[in-house]
């Protein structure tokens, strides 16, 4: 049957089902196929908060949203145009996020009496019956489980093994609907199941069955095409924030000529950084999975003391445990990269949900005066540049640096343009040298207040280490009150001096004066950027400033802020950056806050910004 082909600029698809339905797998593989089709894209994997919630229940629903198109994409989208649901619970949890006129692809076999009961629908009620007559949606009911079993009926597989492949059926169907190439999916299945030819061929057959279903059935009269996005020429790959973070530190290792040591303890959502770096043993990377968070950071400090790039990663709970040792690195003035992939807290909180609530912890989460630089990534691909820059500052200023990421960008995916070697700055370590006739003073500093890095075992570079206060210049243990105050100011001013080498404050979009200045940081960047651009297109005097460096901040912020009538700071916390801006610069900022474990939607930001303008 000849299908109509409709051209679209962009589309948002949300896959949803039980955590055992392979939702994240089909989402990631569809994302890869979309990247190869040269579309711009953004994704949002939404994992269940429970490790293994009962199958078919609302807490067990796993989601994956992808926004792709021929235009610039900065977010995974607000509402979706297509909702794929594998069971009743997935529909109940996600139907409110489907846009009017949207398409629902429902697995009929996931709406039996058992699944309806698990999803807490009243007895005798099937939501598909109501949706059949709802003109706001295009409902397509497909017996996906049954069709998968038919496709594999000759393989002799058990029911459980057969049903595991039903995600491939929907992946094939969606690839047909949106004209996606399936070569990358074939290659993935070959890598995953190449040693099990029966399972490999079974998945291929189900994938092809889903594609053929779209091609031959009269269920859908249309398929869609999205032209390639206009993007700068170069070599691209699809990348997650955690993978980009790992590669950013690896690139810094290459450009500095120093070996990378990554000591860490697994924690959601930061664990993938360890998994990715472990693949680069041949490049000299040393990875160490410690027995706890304290051992992890101490191992990284020890590696740094020995002349390597010491790095560690965790989430908020792990940063709590690392805090005293990070204070030791501040006292020693040793380079150390500390990555915090933020999640919803406090305590264990919601491990799979995102939040921006560790900013004040990064500023003040150590006893005593222990300042350190703080930099935040704004997107999955930006994690590469952020990790590289964090490592560069740690080495060149002899200081621990905290890099803030979050669950949203760490697990999200977008295209990443490979940088050329020339685009990456050289990193120069301030190593101490033996000077004939001169005595080495470990705390004798350069114009940026940076001390020299003395590698142990080198004659004439011997010096004291430890957490006791150091005497200025000599590094001897000192209990002198005035010396302690001097050293506190020196360490603080060293961090402030970093601002001298940062680009001055610059707007992301908008005019340098107007009705509203929106100041954002971290993973809210894409949503805020899109909301501001849309309001500017409506003729509103809205400007956007996104902060990458949070300590120190770039110069010129108060001067820029004074040119606007209103200032709003949207954050996934109760207003932490807002409080810093108000206390540091007396900027009368207003917060717009969300603490739901979910990123901002573009619409809620636009509504908030309009309200501020009209006040």
C-alpha positions in Angstrom: 0.0 0.0 0.0 1.4 3.4 -1.0 1.7 5.7 2.1 1.6 9.4 2.2 4.8 11.0 3.2 4.6 14.2 5.3 7.7 16.4 5.9 8.2 17.6 9.4 10.7 20.1 10.9 10.8 18.4 14.3 9.1 15.7 16.3 9.1 14.5 20.0 8.7 10.8 20.7 8.3 9.2 24.1 8.8 5.5 24.7 7.3 4.2 27.9 6.9 0.8 29.5 8.0 -1.4 32.3 11.6 -1.3 33.4 12.0 -4.8 31.9 10.7 -3.8 28.5 14.0 -2.5 27.1 12.8 1.1 26.8 16.2 2.7 27.4 17.7 0.4 24.8 15.3 1.2 22.0 15.5 4.9 22.9 19.3 4.9 22.7 19.3 2.9 19.5 16.7 5.1 17.9 18.8 8.1 18.9 21.8 6.6 17.2 19.9 6.0 14.0 18.6 9.5 14.2 22.1 10.9 14.6 23.2 9.0 11.6 20.3 10.5 9.6 22.0 13.8 10.4 19.2 15.3 12.5 19.9 17.5 15.5 18.5 15.8 18.7 18.2 15.9 22.4 17.1 13.0 24.7 15.8 12.5 28.2 16.1 9.0 29.7 13.7 8.8 32.7 14.6 5.9 34.9 12.3 4.4 37.6 13.4 5.5 41.1 13.2 2.0 42.4 15.8 -0.6 41.5 13.2 -3.1 40.5 9.6 -2.1 41.1 6.9 -4.7 40.5 6.3 -5.2 36.8 3.3 -3.4 35.4 3.1 -0.9 38.3 3.3 2.9 38.1 6.6 3.1 40.1 8.1 0.7 37.5 7.5 2.8 34.5 10.6 3.6 32.5 10.6 6.4 29.9 12.8 7.7 27.1 12.0 10.9 25.3 13.7 12.1 22.1 13.3 15.4 20.3 14.8 15.5 16.8 14.5 17.6 13.7 16.1 19.7 10.9 16.2 22.7 13.2 18.4 23.5 16.2 17.4 21.3 19.1 18.2 22.4 22.7 15.9 20.3 24.8 14.2 16.8 24.7 10.9 18.7 24.3 7.9 19.5 26.4 4.9 17.5 25.3 5.4 14.6 22.9 3.9 14.1 19.4 4.1 10.4 19.6 3.6 8.3 22.7 4.6 4.6 22.6 3.2 2.6 25.6 3.9 -1.0 26.3 1.4 -1.4 29.1 -1.5 0.3 31.0 0.8 1.9 33.7 2.9 3.5 31.0 -0.2 5.1 29.4 -1.5 6.3 32.8 1.8 7.9 33.8 2.5 9.6 30.4 -0.8 10.5 28.7 -0.9 14.0 30.1 2.4 14.7 28.3 1.0 14.0 24.9 0.2 17.0 22.7 -3.3 17.5 21.2 -3.5 15.6 17.9 -0.7 13.3 19.0 -0.3 9.7 18.1 -0.5 6.8 20.6 1.0 3.4 19.8 -0.3 1.0 22.4 0.7 -2.6 23.0 -2.8 -4.3 23.2 -1.3 -7.1 25.2 -0.2 -4.8 27.9 -3.8 -3.8 28.7 -5.2 -7.2 30.0 -7.0 -7.5 33.3 -3.8 -8.0 35.2 -2.0 -5.0 33.8 -5.1 -2.7 34.3 -5.3 -3.8 37.9 -1.6 -3.2 38.5 -2.0 0.3 37.0 -4.8 1.0 39.5 -7.6 1.4 36.9 -11.0 0.7 38.3 -12.4 -2.8 37.6 -14.0 -3.1 34.1 -12.3 0.1 32.9 -9.9 0.0 29.9 -8.5 3.5 29.0 -8.1 2.4 25.4 -11.9 2.2 25.1 -12.2 5.9 25.9 -9.3 6.9 23.7 -10.9 5.2 20.7 -13.5 7.9 20.7 -11.3 10.8 21.7 -10.7 13.0 18.7 -7.8 14.7 20.4 -5.5 11.7 19.8 -4.7 9.3 17.0 -4.9 5.9 18.7 -3.2 2.8 17.1 -3.7 -0.4 19.1 -1.1 -3.1 18.1 -0.8 -6.6 19.6 3.0 -6.2 19.8 3.6 -9.1 22.2 1.5 -11.4 20.1 3.1 -10.4 16.8 6.6 -10.9 18.4 5.7 -14.4 19.4 4.4 -15.1 15.8 7.6 -13.8 14.3 9.7 -16.1 16.5 7.4 -19.1 16.5 9.9 -21.3 14.7 12.9 -20.5 17.0 11.9 -22.8 19.8 12.5 -20.1 22.4 10.7 -19.9 25.7 7.9 -17.3 26.2 10.2 -15.2 28.5 13.0 -15.1 26.0 10.6 -14.4 23.1 8.9 -11.5 24.9 12.2 -9.8 25.6 12.4 -9.0 21.9 9.1 -7.1 21.7 11.0 -3.8 22.1 12.7 -4.6 18.7 9.2 -4.7 17.1 8.3 -1.2 18.1 11.8 0.0 17.2 11.4 -1.4 13.7 7.9 0.2 13.4 9.1 3.7 14.6 12.1 3.4 12.2 9.7 2.8 9.4 7.4 5.7 10.5 10.2 8.2 10.5 12.4 6.8 7.7 15.3 6.0 10.0 18.3 3.9 8.8 18.6 0.6 10.6 22.2 -0.3 9.9 23.4 1.0 13.2 20.8 -1.1 15.0 22.0 -4.2 13.1 25.6 -3.5 14.1 24.5 -3.0 17.8 22.7 -6.4 17.8 25.7 -8.0 16.2 28.0 -6.6 19.0 25.6 -7.6 21.7 24.5 -11.0 20.5 27.2 -12.0 18.0 28.2 -15.0 20.1 24.6 -16.1 20.3 23.5 -16.4 16.7 20.0 -17.6 17.5 19.3 -14.6 19.7 20.9 -12.3 17.2 18.8 -13.5 14.3 15.6 -13.5 16.5 16.1 -9.8 17.3 16.8 -9.0 13.6 13.6 -10.8 12.6 11.5 -9.0 15.1 13.0 -5.7 14.1 12.2 -6.4 10.4 8.8 -7.6 11.4 8.0 -4.2 13.0 9.3 -2.4 10.0 7.2 -4.6 7.6 4.1 -4.1 9.8 4.3 -0.4 9.2 4.9 -1.0 5.5 2.1 -3.4 4.8 -0.7 -2.7 7.3 -3.5 -0.3 6.7 -3.4 0.9 10.3 -1.4 4.0 9.4 -1.8 5.9 6.2 1.2 8.2 6.7 4.9 8.1 7.3 7.1 11.0 8.0 10.4 12.5 6.8 12.7 15.0 8.6 15.5 16.6 6.6 19.0 16.7 7.9 19.8 19.6 10.2 22.1 22.4 9.1 25.1 21.8 11.3 28.8 22.9 11.1 30.8 20.5 8.9 32.9 18.0 10.8 32.9 14.5 12.4 30.1 13.9 14.8 29.1 11.2 17.2 26.1 10.8 19.6 27.3 11.3 23.1 26.0 11.3 26.7 27.1 13.7 29.3 29.0 11.1 31.3 30.8 9.8 28.2 31.7 13.4 27.3 33.0 14.0 30.8 35.3 11.0 30.6 36.6 12.1 27.2 37.2 15.6 28.4 39.5 14.4 31.2 41.2 12.1 28.8 41.9 15.0 26.3 43.3 17.0 29.2 45.6 14.2 30.1 46.9 14.1 26.5 47.3 17.9 26.2 49.1 18.1 29.6 51.3 15.0 29.1 50.2 13.8 32.5 48.7 10.4 33.3 45.1 10.3 34.4 44.2 8.5 37.6 40.5 8.1 38.3 39.6 6.9 41.8 35.9 6.5 42.5 33.1 4.6 44.1 30.0 3.7 42.0 27.0 5.8 42.6 23.9 6.8 40.4 24.1 8.7 38.2 27.9 9.1 38.0 29.0 5.5 37.6 29.2 5.5 33.8 32.2 7.9 34.0 34.2 5.0 35.5 32.8 2.6 33.0 33.9 4.8 30.1 37.3 5.6 31.4 38.0 1.9 32.1 38.0 1.4 28.3 41.1 3.6 27.9 43.7 1.6 29.8 45.7 1.4 26.6 45.9 5.2 26.6 47.5 5.2 30.1 44.3 5.9 32.1 44.4 4.2 35.6 40.9 3.5 37.0 40.4 2.4 40.6 37.1 1.3 42.1 37.6 2.0 45.8 35.8 0.4 48.8 34.1 3.7 49.7 33.9 7.4 48.8 36.6 8.4 51.3 39.1 5.9 49.9 38.2 7.0 46.4 39.0 10.7 46.9 42.1 9.9 49.0 43.5 7.7 46.3 43.0 10.6 43.8 44.8 13.0 46.1 47.6 10.5 46.5 47.9 10.2 42.7 48.0 14.0 42.4 50.7 14.2 45.0 52.7 11.8 42.9 52.4 13.9 39.8 49.4 12.5 38.0 46.0 14.0 37.3 44.0 12.9 40.3 40.2 12.8 39.6 37.1 11.4 41.3 33.4 11.5 40.7 30.2 11.0 42.7 26.8 12.5 43.4 25.6 14.6 46.3 25.7 11.8 49.0 29.3 10.9 47.9 30.4 14.5 48.0 29.3 14.7 51.6 31.6 11.9 52.5 34.5 13.3 50.4 34.3 16.8 52.0 37.0 16.5 54.6 39.5 15.0 52.1 38.7 17.8 49.6 39.6 20.2 52.4 42.9 18.4 52.7 43.5 18.9 49.0 42.7 22.6 49.5 45.2 22.8 52.3 47.9 20.9 50.3 47.1 23.0 47.2 47.2 20.0 45.0 45.3 19.6 41.7 42.2 17.5 42.0 39.2 17.2 39.7 35.9 16.4 41.6 32.9 15.7 39.5 29.4 15.9 41.1 26.6 14.5 39.0 23.8 16.0 41.0 20.6 14.1 41.8 17.5 14.8 43.9 18.2 14.7 47.7 18.7 15.0 50.6 20.2 11.7 51.8 19.5 9.0 49.3 16.7 11.1 47.9 15.6 10.1 44.4 18.7 8.6 42.8 17.4 8.5 39.2 16.0 12.0 39.2 17.7 15.3 38.5 18.3 18.4 40.6 20.6 21.4 41.0 20.6 21.5 44.8 24.4 20.9 45.4 25.6 24.4 44.5 25.8 25.7 48.0 27.3 22.4 49.1 30.0 23.0 46.5 30.6 26.5 47.8 30.5 25.8 51.5 30.4 22.1 52.1 33.8 21.9 53.9 34.7 23.0 57.4 36.9 26.1 57.7 37.6 28.5 54.9 38.2 26.1 52.0 37.4 27.9 48.7 37.8 26.2 45.4 36.8 26.8 41.8 33.3 25.6 40.6 32.4 25.1 37.0 29.1 23.7 35.6 28.3 21.9 32.3 25.2 23.0 30.4 24.5 20.0 28.1 25.7 16.5 27.3 28.2 17.6 24.7 29.4 20.5 26.8 30.5 18.1 29.5 33.6 17.5 27.3 34.7 21.1 27.3 33.8 21.6 31.0 35.8 18.5 32.1 38.7 19.7 30.0 38.6 23.2 31.4 38.1 21.9 35.0 41.3 19.8 34.7 43.2 22.6 33.1 42.4 25.0 36.0 43.1 22.3 38.6 46.6 21.8 37.2 47.6 25.3 36.3 46.3 26.8 39.6 47.2 23.9 41.9 43.8 23.6 43.4 40.9 21.2 43.6 38.1 22.0 41.2 34.5 20.9 41.4 32.7 20.2 38.1 28.9 20.1 38.4 26.8 18.0 36.1 23.4 16.5 36.8 21.4 13.4 36.1 19.5 15.1 33.2 22.6 16.0 31.1 24.7 13.0 32.3 22.3 10.5 30.8 21.0 12.7 28.0 22.3 12.4 24.5 23.1 14.9 21.7 25.4 15.2 18.7 29.0 16.1 19.6 31.3 17.7 17.0 34.8 16.2 17.4 37.2 19.0 18.3 40.5 19.3 16.4 43.7 19.0 18.4 44.4 22.7 17.7 41.1 23.7 19.4 42.3 22.3 22.7 44.6 24.5 24.7 47.9 23.2 26.0 47.9 22.6 29.7 51.1 23.7 31.5 51.8 22.1 34.9 53.8 24.4 37.3 56.4 21.8 38.2 59.1 22.7 40.7 62.7 22.5 39.4 65.9 22.0 41.2 68.0 25.2 41.2 71.7 24.9 42.0 72.6 26.8 45.1 69.0 27.8 45.8 66.7 26.4 48.5 63.3 25.1 47.5 60.3 26.8 49.1 57.1 25.0 48.3 54.8 27.9 49.1 56.8 30.6 47.3 54.3 31.7 44.7 54.0 33.2 41.2 51.9 36.3 40.2 48.7 34.2 40.3 49.5 33.0 43.9 50.2 29.5 42.6 52.8 27.4 44.4 55.1 24.9 42.6 54.2 21.2 42.2 57.0 19.2 43.8 57.0 15.5 42.9 58.1 13.2 45.8 61.4 11.4 45.5 63.3 14.3 43.8 66.3 15.4 45.8 66.3 19.0 47.1 62.5 19.3 46.5 61.6 17.7 49.9 58.8 19.5 51.7 56.2 18.9 54.4 52.7 17.7 53.5 49.6 17.2 55.7 46.4 18.9 56.9 48.1 21.2 59.4 48.4 24.9 58.6 51.4 25.8 56.5 53.8 28.6 57.1 53.8 31.0 54.1 56.8 30.4 51.7 58.5 27.6 53.7 55.5 25.2 54.1 56.6 24.4 57.7 53.8 23.6 60.2 52.6 26.9 61.7 50.2 27.7 64.6 50.8 31.5 64.2 47.4 33.3 64.2 48.4 36.0 61.7 50.0 33.4 59.4 46.8 31.4 59.4 44.8 34.5 58.4 47.3 35.3 55.7 47.1 31.8 54.2 43.3 31.8 54.3 43.3 35.1 52.2 46.0 33.7 49.9 44.0 30.6 49.1 40.9 32.6 48.6 42.6 35.2 46.4 44.1 32.5 44.3 40.6 31.3 43.3 39.5 34.9 42.7 42.5 35.4 40.4 41.1 32.8 38.0 38.5 35.4 36.9 41.4 37.4 35.3 41.8 34.6 32.7 38.0 34.1 32.1 36.2 35.8 29.2 34.1 38.7 30.5 30.4 38.2 31.0 28.5 37.9 27.7 24.8 37.4 26.9 23.8 34.1 25.3 21.0 36.0 23.5 19.1 39.3 23.6 20.0 42.9 24.0 22.3 44.3 26.7 19.4 46.1 28.3 15.6 45.6 28.5 12.7 44.4 30.6 14.0 41.0 31.8 17.4 39.4 32.3 17.3 35.6 32.8 20.4 34.2 34.5 20.8 30.4 34.4 23.4 27.8 35.1 24.0 24.1 34.5 21.5 21.8 32.8 18.7 24.3 32.7 20.5 26.0 29.7 18.6 24.3 26.8 15.1 25.0 28.2 15.9 28.6 29.2 17.7 29.3 25.9 14.7 28.0 23.9 12.2 29.9 26.1 14.1 33.2 25.8 14.5 32.8 22.0 10.8 32.2 21.6 9.9 35.2 23.7 12.4 37.4 21.7 10.6 36.2 18.6 7.4 37.5 20.1 9.0 40.9 20.5 9.6 40.8 24.2 12.7 42.5 25.6 14.1 39.4 27.2 17.8 38.6 27.5 19.6 35.4 28.6 22.9 35.1 30.6 24.2 31.6 31.2 26.9 31.2 33.8 29.5 28.5 33.3 32.0 29.5 36.0 30.2 29.9 39.3 33.3 30.4 41.5 34.8 32.7 40.5 32.1 34.3 38.4 33.1 36.2 35.3 33.6 40.0 35.6 30.9 42.4 34.8 27.8 40.7 36.1 26.5 43.6 38.4 27.1 46.1 35.7 25.1 44.1 33.2 22.3 43.3 35.6 21.9 47.0 36.4 20.6 47.6 32.9 17.5 45.5 33.3 14.2 46.2 35.0 13.7 42.6 36.3 16.1 39.7 36.9 14.9 36.1 37.3 17.0 33.0 38.1 15.4 29.7 37.2 16.8 26.8 39.1 16.0 23.2 40.0 16.4 24.0 43.7 14.9 26.5 46.1 17.1 29.4 44.9 20.8 28.8 45.5 22.3 30.8 42.7 19.8 33.6 43.4 21.0 33.8 47.0 24.6 34.0 45.9 23.9 36.8 43.4 21.9 38.7 46.0 24.5 38.4 48.7 27.6 38.8 46.5 26.5 41.6 44.2 23.2 42.9 45.8 21.4 42.0 42.6 17.6 42.0 43.3 17.1 38.7 41.6 13.8 36.7 41.8 13.8 33.0 41.7 11.7 30.6 39.7 12.1 27.2 41.2 11.2 23.6 40.5 12.1 20.6 42.7 10.3 17.7 41.1 13.2 15.6 39.8 12.3 16.7 36.3 13.8 19.5 34.1 11.9 22.7 33.3 9.5 22.7 30.4 9.7 25.6 27.9 6.1 26.6 28.5 6.4 26.9 32.3 9.5 29.1 31.8 7.8 31.3 29.3 4.8 31.8 31.5 7.0 32.7 34.5 9.1 35.2 32.4 6.0 36.9 31.1 4.6 37.2 34.6 7.9 38.9 35.8 7.8 41.3 32.9 4.2 42.3 33.7 4.8 42.8 37.4 
